[in-house]
């Protein structure tokens, strides 16, 4: 339903395709890479996931905002998307946890959105032509004017966006998953605690919660933290977080992890962390045509399958990895791209998907337990 007071808005893609709709959220102009997410739930987690920095997200589920917004479901302190695209918007949410409507939340954080467009047609275009830059505007309603601004924006390939989302200061995280939402037995052994240093490339809060639930004292450090500083915390393990942008552009992170390969510490990476580990081991990354963003992506190997939450636009090329040192543990079963790897002799592993879910299935939560087991074995 379009409100009588709705303000006209325009979406223009870099190829010149234009969609006219209505504004929700903040008025203004937002330019970024237009991608799509196929999840039926979890819009708040998506909007606040730092991995979506620099992107305008198309939600393929036909109505957005039904359950409103609440503080508990935020994956960071504020939204990171450049903009949001929806078919229909709910202005009056109905949920016992809701504290605010989605349009009001986006307006509060100065995030523009557009609704009332054919998101199916838009998604089909992005699938056929690939993710591309685009712009949402309530200011420039002539497609030619907005297109000119879209074409001036840089491509996602080659962009290092980590520096814009990483923590400015080191901090500790000790809050586990709320008992109300605990979905897997993760009680640590009595008296057992592991210190984990997490390199923050754009970490989600639920990753930190899951590590804490498995008995980890997590020290979150900026992405450019030196190896000496990392080791000064005397960690039992090192975690490489998710994050936005082109992993190959994050040269500082790659060099740091290369240096950590010579340190006898278990290491675990998720998403961007997986890509950084793959690059540090000698692999190469490449940009996917339209990426994997959704809650039901099958991943596995050798007749073992997990349904996973995924959010990435880049991947590690399997042929580029040194086979003598690296074993592929998971493939994305939709397109056979690398979804998990581990070192054959060092206690290092990573996955391209999100075992912490939020949103998504919990099939892969066991990976946190495997990381704990590796740290336990390293301590003897």
Buried (B, 14 or more C-beta within 10 A) or exposed (E): EEEEEBEEBBBBBBBEBBBBBBBBBBEBBBBBBBBBBBBBEBBBBBBBBBBBBBBBBBBBBEEBBBBBBBEEBBBBEEBBBBBBBBBBBBEEBEEEEBEBBBBBBBBBBEBBBBBBBEBEEBBEBBEEBBBBBBBBBBEBEEBEBBBEBBBEBEEBBEBBBBBBBBBEEBEEBEEBBEEEEEEEEBEBEEEEEBBBBBBBBBBBBBBBBBBBBBBBBBBBBBBBBEBEEBBEBEBBBBBBBBBBBBBBBBEBBBBBBBBBBEEEBBBBBBBBBBBBBBBBBEBEBEBBEBBBBBBEBBBBBEEEEBBBBBBBBBBBEBEBBEEEEBEBBBBBBEEEBBBBBBBEEBBBBBBBBBBBBBBBBBBBBBBBBBBBBBBBEBEE
